[in-house]
């Protein structure tokens, strides 16, 4: 069984990540290859990562940014492995048996087609809005889970043949909900799934104001998805979308937006502070979506 380690790169120094992976592969004689695809990073990061060209199986440099979904699908053109291990470029390997844990899970039950490995937050950035959200809403605490809703794209393994059947939604060029739709399609198709606590450390330095801008982009992506009726089966259970639909159905969206306009500045002030409240983020997202749905 061969493993392809697939790392989409954008404006990040991935040398430590690659060398840590290579060390485990070499020490444990693992049949694995590492593939990097750079999504038109700034020249600074292209230069930094250039030394990896002879350290990996393939290092592809794209001239134009193609987005979070399409770049992941592109790995199918280069990967030779039976399984693909996807890692975000801003991940850090914590354990020397990281890859081995995945292989052990596959060997225990080769019927499992997708394995999600979880992530941790770097203590350096744990108080930011982005990472507070991750810690409270995205990281699952159990040792193992069969719940597809915990899935995130930061760290997962998938059978190549399954990935061919369920690629990422390429209409989603920008940030937001590509992981949810990807997982939901597989869940509805009853793809065999396992989540294990085999985490990477996520090095996310996103400032609060930048994360708010990303949140706006994510809501744009969700609204874009909602405009195609074929996507409703995948997004109908997303909490913000479900509540927005309910408010509209009960003719309460205008009332909500009235109070939202009064409280909006106060919410944003809190979300940009050192002690952001996630409930404020929930209302912020709901207001953004309802404005688009008017």
Secondary structure as UniProt FT lines:
FT   STRAND          3..9
FT   HELIX           15..27
FT   TURN            28..29
FT   STRAND          32..38
FT   HELIX           43..49
FT   HELIX           50..52
FT   TURN            53..55
FT   STRAND          58..61
FT   HELIX           68..74
FT   HELIX           75..77
FT   STRAND          83..88
FT   TURN            89..90
FT   STRAND          91..93
FT   TURN            96..97
FT   HELIX           98..108
FT   TURN            110..111
FT   STRAND          114..116
FT   STRAND          119..121
FT   HELIX           123..125
FT   TURN            126..127
FT   HELIX           129..133
FT   HELIX           134..138
FT   STRAND          144..145
FT   HELIX           148..150
FT   TURN            153..154
FT   STRAND          155..159
FT   HELIX           160..165
FT   TURN            170..171
FT   HELIX           178..188
FT   TURN            189..190
FT   STRAND          193..196
FT   STRAND          200..202
FT   HELIX           208..226
FT   HELIX           229..231
FT   HELIX           232..235
FT   TURN            236..237
FT   HELIX           239..249
FT   TURN            250..251
FT   HELIX           253..271
FT   HELIX           278..293
//
